[in-house]
């Protein structure tokens, strides 16, 4: 898949923002509908769904790194390498932000 040269720079934080909106939308909906009181093994349905969403987001970061971040055409070899390196660092920062932002769902009170 060929991306615009700067798409790789933004992709990680776009994924983070979409995950943020979805996660807190599901959290609010789950609290309203009582999912935090529905048992799911050792945890609740709400915590299980939110945990699955965080893990899915991390898998998407991995897939983006492995398959979608490719060197861009139309630039010199040095420019391609530099842009790819910066894109990978930006996406690593977005993955770290995902862990830091969403880690609380594993131990904090949800509602």
URLIN-V632933 format. One record per residue. PHI is phi in whole degrees, 0 to 359 (NA if undefined). D_LAST is the distance of its C-alpha to the last C-alpha in whole Angstrom. Layout:
phi:PHI d_last:D_LAST
phi:PHI d_last:D_LAST
This chain:
phi:NA d_last:41
phi:270 d_last:42
phi:249 d_last:40
phi:300 d_last:41
phi:308 d_last:42
phi:265 d_last:39
phi:297 d_last:36
phi:296 d_last:36
phi:291 d_last:35
phi:263 d_last:32
phi:304 d_last:31
phi:297 d_last:28
phi:283 d_last:26
phi:292 d_last:26
phi:299 d_last:25
phi:300 d_last:22
phi:292 d_last:22
phi:295 d_last:21
phi:297 d_last:19
phi:300 d_last:17
phi:297 d_last:17
phi:295 d_last:16
phi:298 d_last:13
phi:284 d_last:11
phi:294 d_last:13
phi:293 d_last:12
phi:298 d_last:8
phi:295 d_last:8
phi:295 d_last:10
phi:297 d_last:9
phi:294 d_last:6
phi:296 d_last:9
phi:270 d_last:11
phi:80 d_last:9
phi:295 d_last:10
phi:290 d_last:7
phi:260 d_last:10
phi:268 d_last:13
phi:291 d_last:15
phi:221 d_last:16
phi:64 d_last:19
phi:279 d_last:18
phi:229 d_last:14
phi:257 d_last:12
phi:301 d_last:13
phi:296 d_last:10
phi:296 d_last:10
phi:296 d_last:14
phi:295 d_last:14
phi:294 d_last:13
phi:297 d_last:15
phi:297 d_last:18
phi:294 d_last:17
phi:295 d_last:18
phi:296 d_last:21
phi:297 d_last:22
phi:298 d_last:22
phi:294 d_last:24
phi:296 d_last:26
phi:297 d_last:27
phi:299 d_last:28
phi:297 d_last:30
phi:297 d_last:32
phi:297 d_last:32
phi:294 d_last:34
phi:281 d_last:36
phi:242 d_last:37
phi:260 d_last:37
phi:273 d_last:38
phi:238 d_last:41
phi:302 d_last:44
phi:269 d_last:45
phi:272 d_last:48
phi:87 d_last:51
phi:223 d_last:50
phi:290 d_last:52
phi:300 d_last:51
phi:294 d_last:50
phi:295 d_last:48
phi:297 d_last:46
phi:298 d_last:46
phi:295 d_last:44
phi:294 d_last:42
phi:295 d_last:41
phi:296 d_last:40
phi:294 d_last:38
phi:299 d_last:36
phi:294 d_last:35
phi:295 d_last:34
phi:296 d_last:32
phi:288 d_last:30
phi:295 d_last:30
phi:297 d_last:28
phi:293 d_last:26
phi:294 d_last:25
phi:295 d_last:25
phi:296 d_last:22
phi:297 d_last:20
phi:297 d_last:20
phi:293 d_last:19
phi:285 d_last:17
phi:259 d_last:15
phi:298 d_last:16
phi:297 d_last:12
phi:294 d_last:11
phi:278 d_last:13
phi:220 d_last:12
phi:278 d_last:9
phi:293 d_last:6
phi:272 d_last:4
phi:238 d_last:0
